[in-house]
Amino acid sequence: MTDISIRPAKTADLGQLVDLTHQLNLYHKDDFKPSVQKLKQDWNHFECYVAESTQGPLIGFAVGYPTYQFHSATRRYEIQNLYVEKTHQKQGIGRRLMLSVINDQYQNGTECFCLTVNTNNDNARNFYRSLGFREKIRGDSVRTKLYGPALQNFLEKTGF
């Protein structure tokens, strides 16, 4: 197995991130491929972590952004995308990406992590449940959250 490092993305990664994003979109039966120029223009509107092989290429990423739930005075973090190349899946890389996101954002005061997944995506649903996310089904999607005691349990289990 190749050694993998997880780190915040840099604008120099955008070319590889465009390719990985296109792979993710194709998985979801969408042929859209964002442009480097558009992502560079929007760079300050999202946060991205990458999984990088010591042999050079990026093999995965997680993208999200902070939000605020005013009515409950809760800092949240919306995890928009998590993707690991098919040849590197089932090796703990997605878990390491999520651990990096959650640990970093928790350090910044985030109290709740949220994401949405398709109800038919059993692999993703099982993965997020294994991290402690709780589900609420809404039509053809599932809204999941990690907060409160479940978040504390996750942080304790991961040694944070």
Buried (B, 14 or more C-beta within 10 A) or exposed (E): EEEBEBEEBEEEBBEBBBBBBBBBBEEEEEEEEBEBEEBEEEBEEBBBBBBBBEEEEBBBBBBBEBBEEEEEEEBBBBBBBBBBBEEBBEBEBBBBBBBBBBBBBBEEEBBBBBBEBEEEBEEBBEBBEEBBBEBEEEEEBBBBBBBEEBBEEBBEEBEE
